[in-house]
Amino acid sequence: MFLVGITGGIATGKTLACDFFKKKKIEIVDADEISRSLQEVGEKGYEEVVKAFGKDVLKPNKELDKAKLRKIIFSDQKKKEKLEAIMHPIIGEKTLEDVAKIKSKWGIYSAPIWGKYDNFNRTLVIDAPKKTQIQRIVKRDHVSEEEAKTIIDKQMSRHDRISFATDFILNDSSIEDFERKLEFYFNFFESQLWMK
């Protein structure tokens, strides 16, 4: 299976990129979607998070209060690491299952963070200027600029993320420009299948 890893910081365009490739009939395994599904009421991630952080992170309807949880982990590095230690192993397990089920001629694994042991045929890193990220987060998540900066600063550094790249897109212009860049990489990845 020819597998492309896609990553990028918050509000750089990972979701738009995945939607673009989906329209091209390429199957996506998305770590964010897996994480969300594992944190639904009754799921393993949900149970472990409530055990670790207490019922204060629940809404009245018993769902996880993601906004409250996000504030907790972005204000305390140890709690962020605690959440990652809970979620990463079960996300990894589900990811392997989902990658094995890919039926398209090649596939994509999308995740906000990677480690040195992640292994892909190609790695596409999507980036955007910090100022642009802040504007997008403020507009999308209805948070202050300060909160947006804190979220960005708590993520993997731009330098570390780019160090994983075999391929790179700077998403700093229009959606049309971004899609032109994605089209180039779609054709490039398709061409790689013939060279295997």
Protein Blocks (a to p, Z undefined) as FASTA:
>chain_A
ZZddddddehilmmmmmmmmmmnopacddfklmmmmmmgghiaklmmmmmmnojmlpcfk
opacfklmmmmmmmomklmmmmmmmmmmmmmmmmmmmmmmpmbfbdcdddfbdcfkbccf
bdcdddddfklmmmmmmmmnopafklmmmmmmmmccfklmmmmpmbdcddfbcfklmmmm
mmmmmmmmmmmmmmZZ
